[in-house]
Amino acid sequence: MDEHSYKELQKKHTLLPEWADINREFEICTIDTEHFPLRMILRKMAERIEPVLEILERAITPDPNRFTDMYECRCISNGDKKQLLDVFRHLMEHHRLLLEADLTCEEKTELETIRKVHDLWLSEKKHVIGFVKKLRACWQKHVEPKELLDYLG
């Protein structure tokens, strides 16, 4: 979807976010079909949110069989987990809303969902970025080889 196509769609549906904003966040310029444009935007939004949900879920409930999860969970406090759970809950609710709107195939629902998810993403993204920075910093900390070897068996 190019900017011109989106702006034509936006003239018809004023609820849609501005091109520059939605494209920067959800890369809708990579949509390569002209059929069902609102539904395709919903799917791009879901695609963007899914890896974030996966990282948050693994931080909240680490898998003891995954080295990455166990290594990173040492850097996450209970307070962090509470905040992450709130962000996760909001994003998951809206991820399910994306699926619901995709399944209902109702234009009004699709439009409202695009706006809601766009707005929520902009507010929650700040928390996600802070958390990802914290995870990256966790990898910068030196861990004694013995501690790693104890984990690996």
N, C-alpha and C positions, 0 to 999 in steps of 0.2 A: 504494500500500500504506500503510495507516495503522498507527499504533502498536499498536492492538488486534490487528489481523490478524498483525502481525509477532510479537507476544508469544505468540499462539496457535501460530504456527509454531515459535517458540523453545521452547515447552513440549515439543513433539514432537521437536525437534532441539536438544539442549542445547549443541552445538558452536557454534551461531550467536553472534556477538558481541552485545553489548547494543544495544538499539534506538538510544539516544541517540548512541552511538559510530558505528555503521555509517550511520545516517541523516545525521549531521553530515558525514561524509567522502564518502558516495556518493549522498546525496539519494534514498534509496529511497522516500521518501514521494511521489515523483513517478511511481512505477510505478502505472499506472492499470488493470492487469488483475489478476484473481485467479487466472488460469491459470498454471501452472508458476512459482510464486513464486521458487523457488531459482534457476531458470534466468534469470528476469528480474533478480534481484539480480546474478548473474554478468555480465549484459549492462550493467547500470548501472556496475558496477565497471570493466569494460573501457572504457566510454564516458568515465569519469573519468580513466583512465590514458593514453588515446590522445593527447590534446594535449600532455601532459608528455613522452611518448616523442618526439613530433615536435620539440619544442623542444630536447630533449637531442640528438637525432640531428643536427639542423641545427647545433648548437654543436660537436659532435664532427667533423662533416664538412660545413662550410659550402658552400653553393652559390655559386660565384663570379658567378652571374647574378642573385643576390638582394642588393639593397642592404642590407637588414636583416642578413643573415648576415655580410656582409663588414664592416659597421660594428661588429657585436657581437664578431666573432672577434678583434678587436684587444684586447679586454679579457679574453680567456681564455688563461691560461698553460697550458703543457704539464702542469703539476701539476694544474690544474683539469680538464683534459681526461682525465687518468688517473682522477681521482675520478668525473667525469661518466660515463666509460665503465663503471665499476663499477656505478654507480646504474642506468645505462641497461640494462646486462646483466641485473641483478636484476629490474628492472621488465619488460623484454621477455620474460624467461623466464616470469614470472608472467602476463603478458598472453597468452602462448601457452598457459599452463596454463588460463586462463579459457576460451579458445577450445576447447581439448581437452575440458574438463568440459562445456561447452555442447553439444558434438557427441556426447559419449558418452551423455548423458541418464541418467546413473546418480546417484541421489540421494546416495549415500555420497560419491562423487567431488565432486559439487556442493558438499556441505557442507564437506568438507575444503578445497576450493579457496577457498571464501568465507572461511574462517578464515585460511588461509595468506596470501591476498592482502591481507586486512584488516590482519593483523599486519605484513606486509612494508611496506605503504603507510605505516603509522604510523611505522615506523623510517626509511624512505627519504625521506619527505616533508620532513623537516628539512633534508636535503641539497638537495633541489629548491628549497625556499624560499630558502635561502642563495644558490643559484645565480641564481634569478630576481631577487633583490635586487641581485646583482652586475651583471646585465644592465641593470636599470633605472638603476643608477648610471652605467653606461657611457653612457647617453643624456644624462646630466646634465653630462658633460664637454664642454667646448668643443672643437670641431674646426674648424680653419681652413677657410674656404670653398674655398681653393685645393685642399686635400686632397680635399674632397668633389667638387669639379669634376673633378679628375684621375680620380677613380673613375668618375664619370658619363660621362666621355669628352668 
